[in-house]
Amino acid sequence: MNEIGKEETGSRQIEDPKAEDQNQADPAQPNETNSIRFSVQNPLHGLEPQELMNKVQNFAALTNWRPRDLELLKLGSIIAQNPAAIKDMPGAIAAGAEAFGNLRSLDDDELKYLKDEDENMWRQPRPLYFTIVLCSIGAAVQGWDQVGINAANLRFPTDLNVPLTSGIAGADLTPNGWVIGLINAAPYISSALLGCWLSDPLNHYFGRRGTTFIAAIICMVTVLGSAFVRTWWELLACRLLLGIGMGVKASTVPVFAAENSPSQIRGALVMGWQMWVAFGIFLGFSANLAVVAAGDTTWRLQLGSAMIPAIPLVMMIYLCPESPRWYMKKGQHQKAYQSLCRLRNCNLQAARDAFYIFAQLEQNPNKLSDETTFLIRFWELFTKERVRQATLASWTVMIAQQMCGINIITFYSSTIFTEAGASYISALWASWGFGLVNFIFAFPALFTIDHYGRRTLLLFTFPQMAWTLLGAGFCFHIPGEQGAHLGMIAFFVYAFAAFYSPGEGPVPFTYSAEVFPLSHRGYTSLINSFVEVGMGFAVATNLLWAAVLSLTFPSMRSAMGDTGAFGFYANLRSDGATFVTSGLNMIAFIMIFFFVRETRKKTLEDLDGVFKIPLLQFASHQVKKTLPYWWKRYVRLERGVRVEPLYEEIDLPSA
């Protein structure tokens, strides 16, 4: 896995075709003869000291930089241009003394914190971890909201007069199945069609914190209301409103975490979204069991309990520092610096990061501004080369999350186990076990997502999810209602969750939160909702297909049976022992192989280079370089082979 993860580390396309020809023809570089070379280049690379100081003065004038902090900004700019300068700061200052003036060297604390970025990268300030904790609570709200309905599905249909079973022979209850599917799907329908897209104007006016606050209020009020409904229409209305809050929150919180995190551990911190969604799912299943003896009000308590984690989120979100990149977008550069001072260990790091973000955005043609409209930014998701590549990649990882079949378990596990022969209590315990496995196996991703990379985790886990889900479907043919029959179904469902949690679980929201340029990052929510538009589109895609799953699975089970329904997600068909290879999981694997680029350990601004590589060039590299490498390394077991990189890095800081 580690070698696969090394195939991509960043990119900026070389725009001079002559330079490309020279690289390809240079006999001194044999690895470059068969492919175009790309590089990730620091925007400050190659600047003379006076040019660098001119940029510093421009930034200081633009941001009303206080004179006492100007020395920090100059020191930070030197480190941003050349990260290796910290090894000999007096020499770096002396080399540009005429331009830099009489600058001090680094003190012991500053030098220690800068070295810690590589040697002890988890040593971060408390406000950063507090922000991540609050974002994690937001994720737990999302997970708990998803599973209250899981257990309630066993009771509310009868109480609200939409039963799936009847004592009347030959009674046609098919319409009731669609009603229950619609109630389950309602939050995802409204999230995809409205909630994710509201994240753009809400983030524009209220920032990341304010938008998260509004979303938490909506989630808290609507789940409380669902506990008091009297008809299925009222429950449907509450869940449609809940979806608006879920969509806004899912489009904003991962972006908030990504924009506040340093690049070395951004993946691990942002993947906390999915890990704590998994924790929220586990808490939801626990709450479903805790109120099981409440009689006729059990399903109402199961739905209403999801308001619990929303309370601390509402109370404490404004204690977090606002996103410095959002402040940059609004032209509030001094506030961005102040926010970074809380999110970094020392002010020198904050000054370096503020200046580097400014330099990247100044170079980037997709500069932050409020001059473009939502419709223009949405159109650019598909028309601008760099943004289109990010849109395709985020769409792929988002829709793959639904293609793998995870949400048929999350939404309907209690129903599935009941149909497998479990009692009401046993089905709730079996679902609780699924939630526990889903949460526990999310922890390995904390250490693997930034080590092996996002793409590698996906390519490894998708084939495993395919065979485990198919195995669960075949186990419905084992004779008997308990024992081996139920135990083997639970085993394969738990194995499926164990492979899902460290791979396709954390990657989609982490990936979609980081791949868009800041002018678009917020719109990925349709898939995951450019940042707000890109995140909005991405989230919306994810939730739209979650709605399709929720709506269709009850009828799919009726028409195809349990084996067919499970097999559909593992392989497109599942009839007896027929071996079929073209499954949804494997289709998702192929899509990821050709469309998803690695983003690990790159600043959000450096990723502009990664996504400037044309799609055909990227796909060609996978076929001509990566596949032969896999064959040699994992089939023929050859040692010492390496995949030829598609691009290289030049003087990248660790901001």
KOLTOR-443171 format. One record per residue (C-alpha): x, y, z; residue in one letter. Coordinates in steps of 0.5 Angstrom, whole numbers, plus 500, padded with zeros to 3 digits. Example, Ala and Ser with C-alpha at 12.3 -4.5 7.8 and 13.67 -1.06 7.14 Angstrom:
! KOLTOR-443171
525491516a527498514s
END
This chain:
! KOLTOR-443171
500500500m506505502n509504495e502506491i501512496g508515493k506515486e503522487e505528492t503534488g503538482s503544478r503543470q509546467i506551462e512552457d512547452p519548450k521546457a517540457e521538450d527539454q525535460n523529455q529530451a534530456d538524457p541525464a533524466q531517464p525517468n522523464e523520457t516517456n511522460s510530461i513532467r510536472f512540479s509543485v512550486q512555491n510561489p516565492l521560489h526564485g525571488l530575489e531578497p528585494q523582490e521578497l521584501m517588496n511583497k512583504v511591504q505590499n502585504f503589510a500595507a494591505l493589512t495595516n500590519w502593526r510595525p512591531r509585528d513587521l519583523e515577524l512578517l519579514k522572518l516568516g517570509s524568509i522561511i516561507a520562501q525557503n523552509p530550509a532557512a531555519i537550519k541557518d537563519m543568520p546566514g539566510a539573513i546575511a545573504a539578503g542583508a541589504e534588503a532585509f535590514g537589521n533582522l534578529r535571528s530566531l529565538d529558541d522557542d521559535e526554532l523549537k516550534y518550527l522543528k516540531d512541525e516535522d519532528e513532533n507534528m502533533w504538538r499543536q496549541p489548544r485552540p486548534l484542538y478545541f476547534t477540532i473537538v467542536l467540529c467532531s461534535i458537529g459530526a456526531a450530531v450528523q451520525g446520531w441524526d442518521q440512526v434514530g430512524i434505524n430503530a424507529a423503523n420497527l415501531r413508528f409505521p404501525t403507530d402512524l398507520n403505515v404498517p408493512l404487515t397486516s393480518g388481512i390476507a392479500g392486502a397490498d401494502l406496497t404504497p406503505n413501503g414507499w412512504v417509509i422509504g420517503l420518510i427515511n430519505a427525507a433529510p437527504y432529499i432536502s440536504s441535496a436539493l436545498l441544505g447544501c446550497w444554502l451553505s454558500d450564502p450562509l458562509n458568505h454572511y456569517f462565516g464558518r462559525r455562524g453557519t455551523t451555529f445556525i445548522a446546529a439550531i436547526i438540527c436540534m429543533v427538528t429532531v425534538l419536533g419529530s418526537a411529538f408528531v401525530r401523523t406520518w406527514w408531520e414526521l416527514l415535514a420534520c425530517r425534511l427540515l432536519l435535512g436542511i441543517g444536515m446539509g449546511v453542516k456537512a458542507s461547512t464543518v469539514p471545510v472549517f476544520a481543513a482551513e484551520n489545520s496545518p498541512s502535516q496533520i490536516r488529513g488526520a484532523l479533518v478525517m475526524g469528521w467521519q470518525m466522529w460521525v461514526a461515533f455519533g452513529i454508535f451513540l445513536g445505536f446506544s440510545a436506541n437500546l437505552a430507551v427500549v423499555a419505554a413502551g409506546d414512546t420508545t421510537w419517539r425517544l429514539q428520534l428525539g435523543s439526537a438533539m443531545i450532541p447539538a446542545i454543546p455545539l450551539v453553546m461553544m462554537i463561538y469560542l473557536c477561532p474563525e477560519s483564517p482563510r475565510w477572513y482572507m476571502k473577506k479581505g480581513q487580513h489582520q483578523k486572519a493573522y490574529q486567528s492564525l496566532c491562536r491556531l499555531r504555536n508561535c506568532n512567527l508561524q502565524a506570520a509565515r502562514d498568513a504571508f504564504y496564503i497571501f502569496a499563493q492567492l496572489e499568484q492564483n488566477p482564482n483569487k478570492l473575491s466576492d465579485e462573482t455570483t453563485f451561478l458563475i462559481r457553479f458554472w466554473e465547477l465544470f468549465t475551469k480546468e483546475r476546478v473541473r478536475q477537483a469537481t470530478l475527483a470529489s464527485w467520485t469519492v462522494m458517490i463511491a461512498q453511496q455505491m459501496c452500500g454503507i448506508n443500507i446498513i446504517t439506515f436499515y440494519s435493525s430491519t435487516i437483522f429482524t428479517e434474518a430471524g433476530a428478535s427486536y432486542i437482538s436486532a438492536l444489539w446487532a446494530s449496536w455491534g455494527f456501530g461499535l465496529v464502525n467507530f473503532i475501525f475509524a481510528f487507524p485512519a488517524l495514522f494512515t490517511i496522512d502516511h499512505y494517502g487518501r487515494r491509497t486507502l480507497l484503492l485498498f479497501t474497495f475490493p474488500q468491501m465488495a467480497w464482504t457485502l456479497l458474503g453477507a448476501g449469500f449467508c441469507f441462504h444458510i438454513p435456520g433463523e438463529q445460530g450460524a445463519h444470523l451469526g454469519m450475516i453479522a460477521f460479514f456486515v461487521y467485516a464490511f464496516a471494518a474495511f469501510y471505516s478506515p477508507g471510504e468512511g473518512p476520505v470523502p469529506f476530508t478530500y472534498s474539503a481540501e481540493v477546491f480553490p478557496l473561491s470555490h471550496r464551499g460549494y462541494t456540498s452537492l457531492i460533498n457542497s469551488f470551497v462553499e460551492v465545491g463542497m456544497g456540490f460534493a456533499v449534495a451528490t453524496n446526500l442525494l444518493w443517500a436519499a436514493v438508497l433510503s427510498l429504494t431499499f425497502p422495495s428492492m428487498r421486496s423485489a430482489m430478496g436480501d441476497t439480491g439486495a446485498f449482492g447488488f452493491y457488491a456485484n451488479l447481480r447475485s444469483d446463486g453461486a454465479t461469479f460476477v465481477t462488474s459490481g458497484l464497489n468495483m466500478i467505484a474502484f475503477i473510477m477512483i483509480f482514474f479520477f482521484v489524485r493524491e492530496t496528502r501533506k500539501k497545503t490547500l494552496e499547493d493543491l492548485d498545482g495538483v489539479f492542473k494536470i489534464p485528466l488524460l495525462q493523469f489517467a495515462s500515467h496510471q495505465v502506463k506507470k502505476t499498473l505495471p508497478y502494481w504487477w511487478k510489486r504485488y504480483v511478481r513480488l519484486e523488491r526495489g521497484v518504484r512507480v515513476e512520479p508524475l510531478y515533483e516538489e520545489i521548496d514547499l513550506p509546511s504551512a
END
